[in-house]
Amino acid sequence: MGTDDTAKNRSKQVKGKAKEVTGKATGNKKLERSGQADMVSGEVSQRGSKIKDAFS
């Protein structure tokens, strides 16, 4: 897995966590759910990249 992909996926997870925490703190459910979605998306992308690399 390239370091660029890893960094992008990890930054998406961190950004998602920040959005989730902000949403919880402000009572903004939409922002909270968006943050959770970003975290999951980053994690799925990272796992997909690891699987792809294992077969190449």
N, C-alpha and C positions, 0 to 999 in steps of 0.2 A: 504494500500500500504506500502510495506516495505521501511524503510529509505534507504536501499542499492539501491533499484530500483530508488527511487526519486533522490538520489545523482548521480547515473549513468546517468539518463536522463537529469538532470540539467547540469551536466558537459559536456554532449554531445552538449547541446544547447549553452553553453558558448564557447566551442571549435569551434563550427560552426560559431558563431558570430565573433570570432577572425580571423578565416580563411576568412570569407567574407570581413571583414575590410581590412585585409592584401591584399587580391586579388584586392579590389578597389584601394587601395593606390599604388599598383605596376602595375595596369593595366592588371592583370592576370585574365581573365574571367573564366578560368577553375577552379582556386582556389576559386574564388568568388562563382561560382555555387556549388562547392563542400561544401563550408561553409553553403550555404543556405539549401542544402539537409540535412546536419547534423543537422541544427537547426530544420527543419521540422520533421526529424526522431525522434529526442529527444522529441519533443512536442507530436507527435503521440503516441510514446511509453508510455509517462507519462499519457496521457488521457486514453489509453487502460488499463493501470494498475488501474486507478481510477474506470473505469467501471467494471473491473473484481472484484475489491474489493467490489463494491456496491452490486454485486449479490452473494457474498460468505458469 
